[in-house]
Amino acid sequence: MLYKNVYDKVKEWIPYGAKVLDLGTGDGTFLKELIEEKNIIGEGVEINPELVSKCIQKGLVVHQGDIMDGLDQYGQGSFDYILLLGTFQELYDPNKVLDEVFRVGKNLIIAYNNFAHWNIRFQIMFLGRTPVTPSMPYPWYKSPNLQYFSIQDFHEFCNSKQLKIIKEAFFHKLGEVYLFPNLFAEQALAHVIKK
């Protein structure tokens, strides 16, 4: 579950009237807010049929399918912005998804949990167990997360994929984090383009 401040920052970063594809749309609440507040042209992809139904009830264009194979219906350069908000760490093959993301869009805004946060480090070091935190409230056997990475890991990943981070923001439950984000931020947000 992403903090509200993360969504607020995404709204700041998306220009008025942009064409946006939201991958892992959920119940469509945020996509609907973007359409109403930023006048975007928005679509979504969501795997859960119940959530797709809720999106359709809100009047949204949302396709049911897995992100892993749900982008082939879109042509090259179809969108200005692609959103991966809290779903990146749930992907089996993030490399494949990013290749498709940058085929159909120019800009990626990605939000993810920072697995190097001090609370996670503490639980692993002193309790010897897989961490459970407010931003990651599930035990390992119920967690949707398949990829466990830190802010520093994400930077290295972007370098290896020839991706440029345009801007970033970091958050904990009380708001934005400005100092030592790899230690103090629970969640990170990045605007990324292909080099």
PyMOL commands that place a pseudoatom at each C-alpha (Angstrom):
pseudoatom trace, name=CA, resn=MET, resi=1, chain=A, elem=C, hetatm=0, pos=[0.000, 0.000, 0.000]
pseudoatom trace, name=CA, resn=LEU, resi=2, chain=A, elem=C, hetatm=0, pos=[1.534, 3.279, -1.103]
pseudoatom trace, name=CA, resn=TYR, resi=3, chain=A, elem=C, hetatm=0, pos=[1.328, 6.380, 1.051]
pseudoatom trace, name=CA, resn=LYS, resi=4, chain=A, elem=C, hetatm=0, pos=[-0.959, 9.227, -0.043]
pseudoatom trace, name=CA, resn=ASN, resi=5, chain=A, elem=C, hetatm=0, pos=[2.070, 11.517, -0.446]
pseudoatom trace, name=CA, resn=VAL, resi=6, chain=A, elem=C, hetatm=0, pos=[3.373, 9.212, -3.173]
pseudoatom trace, name=CA, resn=TYR, resi=7, chain=A, elem=C, hetatm=0, pos=[0.179, 9.626, -5.193]
pseudoatom trace, name=CA, resn=ASP, resi=8, chain=A, elem=C, hetatm=0, pos=[0.196, 13.390, -4.604]
pseudoatom trace, name=CA, resn=LYS, resi=9, chain=A, elem=C, hetatm=0, pos=[3.729, 13.618, -6.012]
pseudoatom trace, name=CA, resn=VAL, resi=10, chain=A, elem=C, hetatm=0, pos=[2.744, 11.576, -9.081]
pseudoatom trace, name=CA, resn=LYS, resi=11, chain=A, elem=C, hetatm=0, pos=[-0.032, 14.100, -9.719]
pseudoatom trace, name=CA, resn=GLU, resi=12, chain=A, elem=C, hetatm=0, pos=[2.551, 16.907, -9.564]
pseudoatom trace, name=CA, resn=TRP, resi=13, chain=A, elem=C, hetatm=0, pos=[4.782, 15.165, -12.090]
pseudoatom trace, name=CA, resn=ILE, resi=14, chain=A, elem=C, hetatm=0, pos=[2.156, 14.340, -14.726]
pseudoatom trace, name=CA, resn=PRO, resi=15, chain=A, elem=C, hetatm=0, pos=[1.407, 17.253, -17.049]
pseudoatom trace, name=CA, resn=TYR, resi=16, chain=A, elem=C, hetatm=0, pos=[-2.110, 18.401, -17.773]
pseudoatom trace, name=CA, resn=GLY, resi=17, chain=A, elem=C, hetatm=0, pos=[-3.695, 16.521, -20.695]
pseudoatom trace, name=CA, resn=ALA, resi=18, chain=A, elem=C, hetatm=0, pos=[-1.062, 13.746, -20.946]
pseudoatom trace, name=CA, resn=LYS, resi=19, chain=A, elem=C, hetatm=0, pos=[-1.856, 10.286, -22.298]
pseudoatom trace, name=CA, resn=VAL, resi=20, chain=A, elem=C, hetatm=0, pos=[-1.337, 7.859, -19.376]
pseudoatom trace, name=CA, resn=LEU, resi=21, chain=A, elem=C, hetatm=0, pos=[-1.351, 4.075, -19.045]
pseudoatom trace, name=CA, resn=ASP, resi=22, chain=A, elem=C, hetatm=0, pos=[-1.676, 2.797, -15.469]
pseudoatom trace, name=CA, resn=LEU, resi=23, chain=A, elem=C, hetatm=0, pos=[-0.304, -0.739, -15.061]
pseudoatom trace, name=CA, resn=GLY, resi=24, chain=A, elem=C, hetatm=0, pos=[-1.854, -2.447, -12.041]
pseudoatom trace, name=CA, resn=THR, resi=25, chain=A, elem=C, hetatm=0, pos=[-4.756, -0.003, -11.869]
pseudoatom trace, name=CA, resn=GLY, resi=26, chain=A, elem=C, hetatm=0, pos=[-6.398, -1.561, -8.816]
pseudoatom trace, name=CA, resn=ASP, resi=27, chain=A, elem=C, hetatm=0, pos=[-9.942, -0.272, -8.295]
pseudoatom trace, name=CA, resn=GLY, resi=28, chain=A, elem=C, hetatm=0, pos=[-9.267, 2.758, -10.505]
pseudoatom trace, name=CA, resn=THR, resi=29, chain=A, elem=C, hetatm=0, pos=[-9.485, 5.396, -7.783]
pseudoatom trace, name=CA, resn=PHE, resi=30, chain=A, elem=C, hetatm=0, pos=[-6.167, 7.037, -8.643]
pseudoatom trace, name=CA, resn=LEU, resi=31, chain=A, elem=C, hetatm=0, pos=[-6.662, 6.844, -12.418]
pseudoatom trace, name=CA, resn=LYS, resi=32, chain=A, elem=C, hetatm=0, pos=[-10.061, 8.526, -12.019]
pseudoatom trace, name=CA, resn=GLU, resi=33, chain=A, elem=C, hetatm=0, pos=[-8.454, 11.288, -9.903]
pseudoatom trace, name=CA, resn=LEU, resi=34, chain=A, elem=C, hetatm=0, pos=[-5.869, 11.898, -12.624]
pseudoatom trace, name=CA, resn=ILE, resi=35, chain=A, elem=C, hetatm=0, pos=[-8.572, 12.132, -15.271]
pseudoatom trace, name=CA, resn=GLU, resi=36, chain=A, elem=C, hetatm=0, pos=[-10.640, 14.566, -13.212]
pseudoatom trace, name=CA, resn=GLU, resi=37, chain=A, elem=C, hetatm=0, pos=[-7.808, 16.707, -11.801]
pseudoatom trace, name=CA, resn=LYS, resi=38, chain=A, elem=C, hetatm=0, pos=[-5.255, 16.691, -14.632]
pseudoatom trace, name=CA, resn=ASN, resi=39, chain=A, elem=C, hetatm=0, pos=[-7.579, 16.089, -17.607]
pseudoatom trace, name=CA, resn=ILE, resi=40, chain=A, elem=C, hetatm=0, pos=[-5.418, 13.175, -18.747]
pseudoatom trace, name=CA, resn=ILE, resi=41, chain=A, elem=C, hetatm=0, pos=[-6.446, 10.624, -21.346]
pseudoatom trace, name=CA, resn=GLY, resi=42, chain=A, elem=C, hetatm=0, pos=[-6.067, 7.493, -19.249]
pseudoatom trace, name=CA, resn=GLU, resi=43, chain=A, elem=C, hetatm=0, pos=[-6.291, 3.731, -19.588]
pseudoatom trace, name=CA, resn=GLY, resi=44, chain=A, elem=C, hetatm=0, pos=[-5.363, 0.904, -17.290]
pseudoatom trace, name=CA, resn=VAL, resi=45, chain=A, elem=C, hetatm=0, pos=[-4.385, -2.748, -17.127]
pseudoatom trace, name=CA, resn=GLU, resi=46, chain=A, elem=C, hetatm=0, pos=[-5.479, -4.826, -14.122]
pseudoatom trace, name=CA, resn=ILE, resi=47, chain=A, elem=C, hetatm=0, pos=[-5.349, -8.598, -13.578]
pseudoatom trace, name=CA, resn=ASN, resi=48, chain=A, elem=C, hetatm=0, pos=[-8.069, -8.893, -10.908]
pseudoatom trace, name=CA, resn=PRO, resi=49, chain=A, elem=C, hetatm=0, pos=[-11.520, -9.189, -12.576]
pseudoatom trace, name=CA, resn=GLU, resi=50, chain=A, elem=C, hetatm=0, pos=[-13.341, -7.771, -9.522]
pseudoatom trace, name=CA, resn=LEU, resi=51, chain=A, elem=C, hetatm=0, pos=[-11.138, -4.664, -9.588]
pseudoatom trace, name=CA, resn=VAL, resi=52, chain=A, elem=C, hetatm=0, pos=[-11.612, -4.325, -13.359]
pseudoatom trace, name=CA, resn=SER, resi=53, chain=A, elem=C, hetatm=0, pos=[-15.370, -4.375, -12.746]
pseudoatom trace, name=CA, resn=LYS, resi=54, chain=A, elem=C, hetatm=0, pos=[-15.010, -1.545, -10.201]
pseudoatom trace, name=CA, resn=CYS, resi=55, chain=A, elem=C, hetatm=0, pos=[-12.985, 0.448, -12.742]
pseudoatom trace, name=CA, resn=ILE, resi=56, chain=A, elem=C, hetatm=0, pos=[-15.624, -0.015, -15.416]
pseudoatom trace, name=CA, resn=GLN, resi=57, chain=A, elem=C, hetatm=0, pos=[-18.324, 1.082, -12.952]
pseudoatom trace, name=CA, resn=LYS, resi=58, chain=A, elem=C, hetatm=0, pos=[-16.325, 4.301, -12.537]
pseudoatom trace, name=CA, resn=GLY, resi=59, chain=A, elem=C, hetatm=0, pos=[-16.411, 4.811, -16.307]
pseudoatom trace, name=CA, resn=LEU, resi=60, chain=A, elem=C, hetatm=0, pos=[-12.735, 3.960, -16.859]
pseudoatom trace, name=CA, resn=VAL, resi=61, chain=A, elem=C, hetatm=0, pos=[-11.151, 2.163, -19.794]
pseudoatom trace, name=CA, resn=VAL, resi=62, chain=A, elem=C, hetatm=0, pos=[-9.324, -0.722, -18.118]
pseudoatom trace, name=CA, resn=HIS, resi=63, chain=A, elem=C, hetatm=0, pos=[-8.262, -3.964, -19.758]
pseudoatom trace, name=CA, resn=GLN, resi=64, chain=A, elem=C, hetatm=0, pos=[-8.176, -7.182, -17.784]
pseudoatom trace, name=CA, resn=GLY, resi=65, chain=A, elem=C, hetatm=0, pos=[-4.866, -8.960, -18.114]
pseudoatom trace, name=CA, resn=ASP, resi=66, chain=A, elem=C, hetatm=0, pos=[-1.441, -9.600, -16.709]
pseudoatom trace, name=CA, resn=ILE, resi=67, chain=A, elem=C, hetatm=0, pos=[1.054, -6.774, -17.101]
pseudoatom trace, name=CA, resn=MET, resi=68, chain=A, elem=C, hetatm=0, pos=[3.529, -9.377, -18.358]
pseudoatom trace, name=CA, resn=ASP, resi=69, chain=A, elem=C, hetatm=0, pos=[1.532, -9.889, -21.544]
pseudoatom trace, name=CA, resn=GLY, resi=70, chain=A, elem=C, hetatm=0, pos=[-0.973, -7.036, -21.430]
pseudoatom trace, name=CA, resn=LEU, resi=71, chain=A, elem=C, hetatm=0, pos=[0.947, -4.439, -23.443]
pseudoatom trace, name=CA, resn=ASP, resi=72, chain=A, elem=C, hetatm=0, pos=[1.020, -6.129, -26.834]
pseudoatom trace, name=CA, resn=GLN, resi=73, chain=A, elem=C, hetatm=0, pos=[-2.333, -4.527, -27.688]
pseudoatom trace, name=CA, resn=TYR, resi=74, chain=A, elem=C, hetatm=0, pos=[-0.726, -1.061, -27.655]
pseudoatom trace, name=CA, resn=GLY, resi=75, chain=A, elem=C, hetatm=0, pos=[1.260, 0.431, -30.511]
pseudoatom trace, name=CA, resn=GLN, resi=76, chain=A, elem=C, hetatm=0, pos=[4.683, 2.026, -30.272]
pseudoatom trace, name=CA, resn=GLY, resi=77, chain=A, elem=C, hetatm=0, pos=[4.616, 5.430, -28.576]
pseudoatom trace, name=CA, resn=SER, resi=78, chain=A, elem=C, hetatm=0, pos=[0.916, 5.209, -27.633]
pseudoatom trace, name=CA, resn=PHE, resi=79, chain=A, elem=C, hetatm=0, pos=[1.346, 6.972, -24.268]
pseudoatom trace, name=CA, resn=ASP, resi=80, chain=A, elem=C, hetatm=0, pos=[3.235, 9.890, -22.779]
pseudoatom trace, name=CA, resn=TYR, resi=81, chain=A, elem=C, hetatm=0, pos=[3.447, 8.314, -19.310]
pseudoatom trace, name=CA, resn=ILE, resi=82, chain=A, elem=C, hetatm=0, pos=[3.309, 4.765, -18.005]
pseudoatom trace, name=CA, resn=LEU, resi=83, chain=A, elem=C, hetatm=0, pos=[2.613, 4.248, -14.292]
pseudoatom trace, name=CA, resn=LEU, resi=84, chain=A, elem=C, hetatm=0, pos=[3.952, 1.297, -12.298]
pseudoatom trace, name=CA, resn=LEU, resi=85, chain=A, elem=C, hetatm=0, pos=[2.854, 2.281, -8.807]
pseudoatom trace, name=CA, resn=GLY, resi=86, chain=A, elem=C, hetatm=0, pos=[3.641, -0.420, -6.277]
pseudoatom trace, name=CA, resn=THR, resi=87, chain=A, elem=C, hetatm=0, pos=[3.572, -3.242, -8.818]
pseudoatom trace, name=CA, resn=PHE, resi=88, chain=A, elem=C, hetatm=0, pos=[7.190, -3.367, -10.037]
pseudoatom trace, name=CA, resn=GLN, resi=89, chain=A, elem=C, hetatm=0, pos=[8.384, -5.557, -7.165]
pseudoatom trace, name=CA, resn=GLU, resi=90, chain=A, elem=C, hetatm=0, pos=[5.535, -7.991, -7.935]
pseudoatom trace, name=CA, resn=LEU, resi=91, chain=A, elem=C, hetatm=0, pos=[6.742, -8.758, -11.482]
pseudoatom trace, name=CA, resn=TYR, resi=92, chain=A, elem=C, hetatm=0, pos=[8.310, -12.090, -12.435]
pseudoatom trace, name=CA, resn=ASP, resi=93, chain=A, elem=C, hetatm=0, pos=[10.349, -10.543, -15.225]
pseudoatom trace, name=CA, resn=PRO, resi=94, chain=A, elem=C, hetatm=0, pos=[10.841, -6.791, -14.729]
pseudoatom trace, name=CA, resn=ASN, resi=95, chain=A, elem=C, hetatm=0, pos=[13.275, -6.632, -17.680]
pseudoatom trace, name=CA, resn=LYS, resi=96, chain=A, elem=C, hetatm=0, pos=[10.627, -7.821, -20.127]
pseudoatom trace, name=CA, resn=VAL, resi=97, chain=A, elem=C, hetatm=0, pos=[8.011, -5.438, -18.740]
pseudoatom trace, name=CA, resn=LEU, resi=98, chain=A, elem=C, hetatm=0, pos=[10.341, -2.431, -18.971]
pseudoatom trace, name=CA, resn=ASP, resi=99, chain=A, elem=C, hetatm=0, pos=[11.191, -3.275, -22.579]
pseudoatom trace, name=CA, resn=GLU, resi=100, chain=A, elem=C, hetatm=0, pos=[7.465, -3.176, -23.357]
pseudoatom trace, name=CA, resn=VAL, resi=101, chain=A, elem=C, hetatm=0, pos=[6.885, -0.064, -21.231]
pseudoatom trace, name=CA, resn=PHE, resi=102, chain=A, elem=C, hetatm=0, pos=[9.420, 1.910, -23.252]
pseudoatom trace, name=CA, resn=ARG, resi=103, chain=A, elem=C, hetatm=0, pos=[8.029, 0.574, -26.503]
pseudoatom trace, name=CA, resn=VAL, resi=104, chain=A, elem=C, hetatm=0, pos=[4.545, 1.972, -25.761]
pseudoatom trace, name=CA, resn=GLY, resi=105, chain=A, elem=C, hetatm=0, pos=[5.540, 5.037, -23.732]
pseudoatom trace, name=CA, resn=LYS, resi=106, chain=A, elem=C, hetatm=0, pos=[8.198, 7.694, -23.317]
pseudoatom trace, name=CA, resn=ASN, resi=107, chain=A, elem=C, hetatm=0, pos=[8.159, 8.245, -19.560]
pseudoatom trace, name=CA, resn=LEU, resi=108, chain=A, elem=C, hetatm=0, pos=[7.863, 5.785, -16.698]
pseudoatom trace, name=CA, resn=ILE, resi=109, chain=A, elem=C, hetatm=0, pos=[6.804, 6.791, -13.215]
pseudoatom trace, name=CA, resn=ILE, resi=110, chain=A, elem=C, hetatm=0, pos=[7.547, 3.967, -10.838]
pseudoatom trace, name=CA, resn=ALA, resi=111, chain=A, elem=C, hetatm=0, pos=[6.863, 3.651, -7.107]
pseudoatom trace, name=CA, resn=TYR, resi=112, chain=A, elem=C, hetatm=0, pos=[8.358, 0.857, -5.023]
pseudoatom trace, name=CA, resn=ASN, resi=113, chain=A, elem=C, hetatm=0, pos=[9.110, -0.230, -1.477]
pseudoatom trace, name=CA, resn=ASN, resi=114, chain=A, elem=C, hetatm=0, pos=[12.674, 0.299, -0.251]
pseudoatom trace, name=CA, resn=PHE, resi=115, chain=A, elem=C, hetatm=0, pos=[13.903, -2.959, 1.242]
pseudoatom trace, name=CA, resn=ALA, resi=116, chain=A, elem=C, hetatm=0, pos=[16.908, -1.215, 2.819]
pseudoatom trace, name=CA, resn=HIS, resi=117, chain=A, elem=C, hetatm=0, pos=[14.800, 0.897, 5.226]
pseudoatom trace, name=CA, resn=TRP, resi=118, chain=A, elem=C, hetatm=0, pos=[16.214, 0.849, 8.779]
pseudoatom trace, name=CA, resn=ASN, resi=119, chain=A, elem=C, hetatm=0, pos=[13.183, -1.028, 10.183]
pseudoatom trace, name=CA, resn=ILE, resi=120, chain=A, elem=C, hetatm=0, pos=[13.686, -3.840, 7.681]
pseudoatom trace, name=CA, resn=ARG, resi=121, chain=A, elem=C, hetatm=0, pos=[17.412, -3.987, 8.443]
pseudoatom trace, name=CA, resn=PHE, resi=122, chain=A, elem=C, hetatm=0, pos=[16.627, -4.111, 12.175]
pseudoatom trace, name=CA, resn=GLN, resi=123, chain=A, elem=C, hetatm=0, pos=[14.142, -6.967, 11.837]
pseudoatom trace, name=CA, resn=ILE, resi=124, chain=A, elem=C, hetatm=0, pos=[16.507, -9.041, 9.716]
pseudoatom trace, name=CA, resn=MET, resi=125, chain=A, elem=C, hetatm=0, pos=[19.564, -8.385, 11.882]
pseudoatom trace, name=CA, resn=PHE, resi=126, chain=A, elem=C, hetatm=0, pos=[18.115, -8.607, 15.382]
pseudoatom trace, name=CA, resn=LEU, resi=127, chain=A, elem=C, hetatm=0, pos=[14.977, -10.694, 14.978]
pseudoatom trace, name=CA, resn=GLY, resi=128, chain=A, elem=C, hetatm=0, pos=[16.348, -12.958, 12.261]
pseudoatom trace, name=CA, resn=ARG, resi=129, chain=A, elem=C, hetatm=0, pos=[13.102, -12.967, 10.331]
pseudoatom trace, name=CA, resn=THR, resi=130, chain=A, elem=C, hetatm=0, pos=[11.588, -11.645, 7.143]
pseudoatom trace, name=CA, resn=PRO, resi=131, chain=A, elem=C, hetatm=0, pos=[10.329, -8.149, 7.949]
pseudoatom trace, name=CA, resn=VAL, resi=132, chain=A, elem=C, hetatm=0, pos=[6.744, -6.943, 8.277]
pseudoatom trace, name=CA, resn=THR, resi=133, chain=A, elem=C, hetatm=0, pos=[6.333, -3.154, 8.238]
pseudoatom trace, name=CA, resn=PRO, resi=134, chain=A, elem=C, hetatm=0, pos=[3.508, -0.619, 7.795]
pseudoatom trace, name=CA, resn=SER, resi=135, chain=A, elem=C, hetatm=0, pos=[4.370, -0.230, 4.109]
pseudoatom trace, name=CA, resn=MET, resi=136, chain=A, elem=C, hetatm=0, pos=[4.822, -4.012, 3.668]
pseudoatom trace, name=CA, resn=PRO, resi=137, chain=A, elem=C, hetatm=0, pos=[2.219, -5.488, 6.026]
pseudoatom trace, name=CA, resn=TYR, resi=138, chain=A, elem=C, hetatm=0, pos=[2.226, -9.089, 4.791]
pseudoatom trace, name=CA, resn=PRO, resi=139, chain=A, elem=C, hetatm=0, pos=[4.259, -12.029, 6.088]
pseudoatom trace, name=CA, resn=TRP, resi=140, chain=A, elem=C, hetatm=0, pos=[6.557, -13.504, 3.429]
pseudoatom trace, name=CA, resn=TYR, resi=141, chain=A, elem=C, hetatm=0, pos=[4.147, -16.332, 2.562]
pseudoatom trace, name=CA, resn=LYS, resi=142, chain=A, elem=C, hetatm=0, pos=[1.318, -13.871, 1.754]
pseudoatom trace, name=CA, resn=SER, resi=143, chain=A, elem=C, hetatm=0, pos=[3.392, -11.080, 0.227]
pseudoatom trace, name=CA, resn=PRO, resi=144, chain=A, elem=C, hetatm=0, pos=[2.785, -10.157, -3.415]
pseudoatom trace, name=CA, resn=ASN, resi=145, chain=A, elem=C, hetatm=0, pos=[6.438, -9.049, -3.614]
pseudoatom trace, name=CA, resn=LEU, resi=146, chain=A, elem=C, hetatm=0, pos=[8.712, -11.229, -5.720]
pseudoatom trace, name=CA, resn=GLN, resi=147, chain=A, elem=C, hetatm=0, pos=[11.593, -8.759, -6.049]
pseudoatom trace, name=CA, resn=TYR, resi=148, chain=A, elem=C, hetatm=0, pos=[13.226, -7.354, -2.924]
pseudoatom trace, name=CA, resn=PHE, resi=149, chain=A, elem=C, hetatm=0, pos=[15.432, -4.373, -3.729]
pseudoatom trace, name=CA, resn=SER, resi=150, chain=A, elem=C, hetatm=0, pos=[16.628, -1.079, -2.297]
pseudoatom trace, name=CA, resn=ILE, resi=151, chain=A, elem=C, hetatm=0, pos=[16.898, 2.416, -3.722]
pseudoatom trace, name=CA, resn=GLN, resi=152, chain=A, elem=C, hetatm=0, pos=[20.582, 1.770, -4.399]
pseudoatom trace, name=CA, resn=ASP, resi=153, chain=A, elem=C, hetatm=0, pos=[19.705, -1.502, -6.174]
pseudoatom trace, name=CA, resn=PHE, resi=154, chain=A, elem=C, hetatm=0, pos=[17.154, 0.351, -8.307]
pseudoatom trace, name=CA, resn=HIS, resi=155, chain=A, elem=C, hetatm=0, pos=[19.809, 2.892, -9.368]
pseudoatom trace, name=CA, resn=GLU, resi=156, chain=A, elem=C, hetatm=0, pos=[22.159, 0.078, -10.385]
pseudoatom trace, name=CA, resn=PHE, resi=157, chain=A, elem=C, hetatm=0, pos=[19.320, -1.622, -12.279]
pseudoatom trace, name=CA, resn=CYS, resi=158, chain=A, elem=C, hetatm=0, pos=[18.574, 1.599, -14.186]
pseudoatom trace, name=CA, resn=ASN, resi=159, chain=A, elem=C, hetatm=0, pos=[22.257, 1.965, -15.132]
pseudoatom trace, name=CA, resn=SER, resi=160, chain=A, elem=C, hetatm=0, pos=[22.362, -1.622, -16.397]
pseudoatom trace, name=CA, resn=LYS, resi=161, chain=A, elem=C, hetatm=0, pos=[19.206, -1.039, -18.507]
pseudoatom trace, name=CA, resn=GLN, resi=162, chain=A, elem=C, hetatm=0, pos=[20.442, 2.302, -19.941]
pseudoatom trace, name=CA, resn=LEU, resi=163, chain=A, elem=C, hetatm=0, pos=[17.668, 4.175, -18.147]
pseudoatom trace, name=CA, resn=LYS, resi=164, chain=A, elem=C, hetatm=0, pos=[17.972, 7.746, -16.903]
pseudoatom trace, name=CA, resn=ILE, resi=165, chain=A, elem=C, hetatm=0, pos=[16.312, 8.819, -13.650]
pseudoatom trace, name=CA, resn=ILE, resi=166, chain=A, elem=C, hetatm=0, pos=[14.949, 12.326, -14.308]
pseudoatom trace, name=CA, resn=LYS, resi=167, chain=A, elem=C, hetatm=0, pos=[13.743, 12.938, -10.755]
pseudoatom trace, name=CA, resn=GLU, resi=168, chain=A, elem=C, hetatm=0, pos=[13.055, 11.055, -7.552]
pseudoatom trace, name=CA, resn=ALA, resi=169, chain=A, elem=C, hetatm=0, pos=[11.191, 11.479, -4.295]
pseudoatom trace, name=CA, resn=PHE, resi=170, chain=A, elem=C, hetatm=0, pos=[11.341, 9.398, -1.137]
pseudoatom trace, name=CA, resn=PHE, resi=171, chain=A, elem=C, hetatm=0, pos=[8.754, 8.856, 1.586]
pseudoatom trace, name=CA, resn=HIS, resi=172, chain=A, elem=C, hetatm=0, pos=[7.996, 7.414, 4.988]
pseudoatom trace, name=CA, resn=LYS, resi=173, chain=A, elem=C, hetatm=0, pos=[4.661, 7.444, 6.782]
pseudoatom trace, name=CA, resn=LEU, resi=174, chain=A, elem=C, hetatm=0, pos=[5.153, 11.018, 8.039]
pseudoatom trace, name=CA, resn=GLY, resi=175, chain=A, elem=C, hetatm=0, pos=[5.982, 12.545, 4.664]
pseudoatom trace, name=CA, resn=GLU, resi=176, chain=A, elem=C, hetatm=0, pos=[8.908, 13.139, 2.340]
pseudoatom trace, name=CA, resn=VAL, resi=177, chain=A, elem=C, hetatm=0, pos=[12.459, 12.011, 3.173]
pseudoatom trace, name=CA, resn=TYR, resi=178, chain=A, elem=C, hetatm=0, pos=[15.391, 14.207, 2.121]
pseudoatom trace, name=CA, resn=LEU, resi=179, chain=A, elem=C, hetatm=0, pos=[18.426, 12.765, 3.946]
pseudoatom trace, name=CA, resn=PHE, resi=180, chain=A, elem=C, hetatm=0, pos=[19.838, 9.256, 3.518]
pseudoatom trace, name=CA, resn=PRO, resi=181, chain=A, elem=C, hetatm=0, pos=[16.782, 7.898, 1.688]
pseudoatom trace, name=CA, resn=ASN, resi=182, chain=A, elem=C, hetatm=0, pos=[18.221, 4.381, 1.297]
pseudoatom trace, name=CA, resn=LEU, resi=183, chain=A, elem=C, hetatm=0, pos=[18.155, 4.149, 5.101]
pseudoatom trace, name=CA, resn=PHE, resi=184, chain=A, elem=C, hetatm=0, pos=[15.143, 6.277, 6.070]
pseudoatom trace, name=CA, resn=ALA, resi=185, chain=A, elem=C, hetatm=0, pos=[12.674, 6.050, 3.169]
pseudoatom trace, name=CA, resn=GLU, resi=186, chain=A, elem=C, hetatm=0, pos=[10.076, 3.294, 3.152]
pseudoatom trace, name=CA, resn=GLN, resi=187, chain=A, elem=C, hetatm=0, pos=[8.921, 4.048, -0.380]
pseudoatom trace, name=CA, resn=ALA, resi=188, chain=A, elem=C, hetatm=0, pos=[10.535, 5.601, -3.433]
pseudoatom trace, name=CA, resn=LEU, resi=189, chain=A, elem=C, hetatm=0, pos=[9.192, 7.264, -6.545]
pseudoatom trace, name=CA, resn=ALA, resi=190, chain=A, elem=C, hetatm=0, pos=[11.150, 7.784, -9.765]
pseudoatom trace, name=CA, resn=HIS, resi=191, chain=A, elem=C, hetatm=0, pos=[10.533, 9.361, -13.166]
pseudoatom trace, name=CA, resn=VAL, resi=192, chain=A, elem=C, hetatm=0, pos=[12.577, 7.343, -15.643]
pseudoatom trace, name=CA, resn=ILE, resi=193, chain=A, elem=C, hetatm=0, pos=[13.268, 7.599, -19.377]
pseudoatom trace, name=CA, resn=LYS, resi=194, chain=A, elem=C, hetatm=0, pos=[15.309, 5.543, -21.834]
pseudoatom trace, name=CA, resn=LYS, resi=195, chain=A, elem=C, hetatm=0, pos=[18.792, 7.016, -22.514]
for i in range(1, 195): cmd.bond("trace and resi %d" % i, "trace and resi %d" % (i + 1))
show_as sticks, trace
zoom trace
